[in-house]
Structures are given as structure tokens and as C-alpha cells.
Amino acid sequence: METLLLPLLLLAVFYLILIRPQQKQRREIAQLQAALVPGSRVLTGSGLIATIVAIENDEVVLEVAPGVTNRYVRRAVVRVVPDETAADRVEEPVVDDTGVPGGDDQPAPRPVTDRTNRDDGPGTSP
């Protein structure tokens, strides 16, 4: 009896730790894909962020740039991306005509110097 208890316990733990959470995640993604509507910003499995233009059966038409659309299978959509607000945007660093980040009020970066001793070959010692 004790010999059967350990394998059954391991199967139960395996189910609770791995299988059940994965089933829940699949169910949530299926619900998300079923509830897609045109105008939503979405993320595909390949990392493409686009806006849904149309939904046709099992396919979605995504606008990746103004006037540029791609057709994807509905299952490729993995997440709805919330609209970006002004507070969420990251400020780009200011770059002046010299190409130095920060403009004139920032000190110029120090040049990188080669600190290796290239005269020493293999097998030579000081």
C-alpha cells in the first residue's frame, strides 16, 4: 500500500504545480482571443504590436503602420496592449548637432583608450 502512495502523491503534486496552471492560462488566452474587437491594440506571439482593423472568421487584419495591414490567425494574438498615455511615454534623450546625448550642457564622454599591452606575445614574460 505504501509503495502506491508515493507515486500517487507525486502525480497529484505534478498536476497541481504544472498542468492546472497551464490549463488556466490557455483558457484565459482563448477567452481573450474570442473577445477581440476592431480598434484594440494587440501583441502577437512574435512580438508585433498592432491595431485590429477587421476580424474575419479565424483571422484578424492588423494595422502595423498607417495604411499597412497584415493578416494573422486569431490564435497569434496573445495579449491586448493598453493604450499608451502621456505619463507612460519615455522621454528620448536630447541630442545636439554633434550627436552627443544631453546637448551642450552635458560634459562630453571621455574617449576610450586601449589599455592592453599588445607588445607582449604569448610565452614572453616581463
N, C-alpha and C positions, 0 to 999 in steps of 0.2 A: 504494500500500500504506500509506503514512504517513497518507494522508487518512482511512482507515478505522480506524486505530489510536486516534486521539484520541476519536472518538465511542464506540468500544467501551470504552475506558478510563473515560470519563465514565459510561457505563451501569453498569459494574461498581462504581464508587465510589458511584453513586446507590443501587444495590441494597444494598451493604454498609452504608451510612450510614442509609438511610431505610426500605427495605422489610423487610429481615431483622429488625431490632429490633422493628418493629411486628408482624410475624408472631409473633415470640416472645411479645410481650406479649398478643396475642389468644389464643394457645394457653394461657398461664398463667391468664388470666381464665376461659376455657372450662373448664379443669380445676377451678378454684375453684368455679365455679357448679355443676359436676357433683357436687362433694363436699360440698355444703351439707347440714347436718343440723339438725333442730329443737333449739332451745336456744342456737344460736350468735347472737352479736351481729354484725350486719352493717351496712354502709354502702351505700346505694343511690346511683345516679348523680346523683340530685337532692340528695343531702346528708342524707337521712333516716337516722338511726341507730335501729335497732330490733332486736328479738329474733325469731328464726324460731319460729313456733308450729307450723306444719304445711307440708308440701310436697306439692302435688297436681299431678302431671304437669309442665307447664311454668310453674306458678305457685307462689309462696310466700306464705304468710299471715304477716304481720309484726305483732307487738305493739308499738305505739308508746308506749303508756302502759298501766297496769294496766287490763285489760278492754277496751281499744280496739285493734282489729285492722284492718289494711288488706291488700288483696290486690294483689300485684305480680307482674309477669312475672319469671321467674328471671334473665333477662338484665339486669334492672335492678340486681342486686346486683353491686357492683364490688370489694368488699373485706370480709374478715372482721375485725371490730374486736376486739382483745384485751380481756379483762375488765379493768376498772379496779381497781387496788389502792389501798390507803390512801396509799401513797407517791406515786402518780400524781395524786391529787386536789389541786387548787389551793385553798388557804385563801382564803375570802372575807374582805374587809376588815371590821373591826368598825365598826358604825355605831351611834351612841348615839341618844337621843331627838331630838336637834337635827338629825339627818341628816348630821352631819359625819363623814367617814371617820376612823377612828382613835380615836374616843371623846374623853374629856376630857383624856387625857394628850398629845394632839396639838394643836399650835397651829392656830387657825382659819385657813382660807385667806384671803389678802388680797383685798379687793374689786377688781374690775376697773374701771379708770377709763377714760373716753373721752379719748384724747389727740389727737383730730383737732380742727382749728380749723374749726369749722363756719361761722364768720362770713365766711371767705374764699370768695367765689364765683368762678366762672370769669372769667378776664380781669382780676382785681384783683391788685395787687401791693402789697407792704408799703411 
